[in-house]
Each structure stands twice: as structure tokens, then as C-alpha cells.
Amino acid sequence: GLGDVYKRQDVSETDDWHPFIGSTIIAVNVYWSQEGFVEYPQDLRLAFSCHRHIYLSASQYLHSSDRLSGMSDDILVIFDEAVAMKYKVGPHAIDA
């Protein structure tokens, strides 16, 4: 089953996620990237009714070079706009 492949973790009480609990998603922006002739959704920006947003990115963090590698099976959650800017996520991407 899926439990053998996917990890599930309750984050509702963590400092990062707690402000979003009970809020409604009011907008979703999809940011596409391209590799050769293939276009794919790389990042999502979720805006919430609590006047905050998060980014979800199909990226892997590479510790050795302090950068993100896109088109990954990993999903990064970014809560801070400065972090999104630093790693060129969503509207801050080079090809956005």
C-alpha cells in the first residue's frame, strides 16, 4: 500500500504550519519550467485567508552547492519570501 512508499507526518502544531490551520486557500498560482521541449509545473504559490502564503516546489535541496535542483520527486515547502527569492522559486524563478 501507500504506507510503504509515502511518509505521513502531522505538522499542524509546528510553528511554520500553525498559522495556516483553519485558513482557507484563496488563490493558487502555478509556475511552469521547461527542460528541452518538455514544460512542467515546478512551483505552486498557495495564498491563504490569513493573509499569508506558502510555496510548494518540486525541488531537491543540494547541501553541497546550497541550491535547488528542479524537476525532482521531492517537494519543498517554503514559508519565507526571502527564501523563495534566494532559491528562485515561483515568481522569482529565472524563467517565470
N, C-alpha and C positions, 0 to 999 in steps of 0.2 A: 504494500500500500504506500500511500504518500508519506506516511510517517517514517518510512525507511530512507526517504530521499530528502525531505524537507525538515527544517528545524523550525519549531514554533516557540515564540518567546513572548510573554506578556510584558509589554513596555508601558502600560497605562500609568504606572506610578513613577516613572522616571522623570527627571527634571525636564528633559527635552520634550517628551511627549505629553506630559501632564496638561499644559495649557490648551492643547487641542481636543482633549476629551470633552465631549458634549457639543463641540462646534460642528457646524455644517460646512461641507465643501461647497463653495460658491462659484468657483471658476477653476478650470483646468486648462493649462497651456501645454502643448506638445511641441518639442523641439527636435527636429529631424537632422540627421547627419547622413553623409554619403561616403561610401567606400567603392571606388570604381563606378560601376553603373547601378549599384545597389543603394537605395535610400531606406533608412530605418529610423524608428523613433528612439532617440538616445536619452532624452531627458523629459521629465514632466515637472511642471510647477503647479502645486495644489494651493489655492488660496482658500482660506477658511473664514467663517463668520466672526472669529475672534480677532480679525484684522492682522493675522499672521499668515505666513506661507512656509511650505517646505518644498524642497526639490527631491525628486527620485531620479537617480541616474543609473543606467545600465553600464556601470564602470567598475573597474577594479583599481584600488589604490596601490601604487607601486612604491613601497617604502624606500627602495634603493635610489630612486630618482625623484621622489616627492612629486609625483604627477599621477594623473588618472589615465588609464587605458580604456578606451571606449569599446563598444560592441562586445560587451562582456556578459557572462551569465550571472555576475554579481549585481546586486542592487545596493547602491549607496543612498543613504538618507542624509540630506544636508539641511540644517536648520538656520544657518547663518549666511546672510547675503554676502558678507566679505569672503567667506569660504567659497561660495559659488563663483564669485568673481575671480578669486585666486586660481581656481582649477578650471575656469572657463566652462561652467555648467549652465545650461538653459540659455537665457538671452545673452549671456556673457561669452558664449562659445564663438570661436573664430568664424564659423560658417552660419551663425544664427541670423 
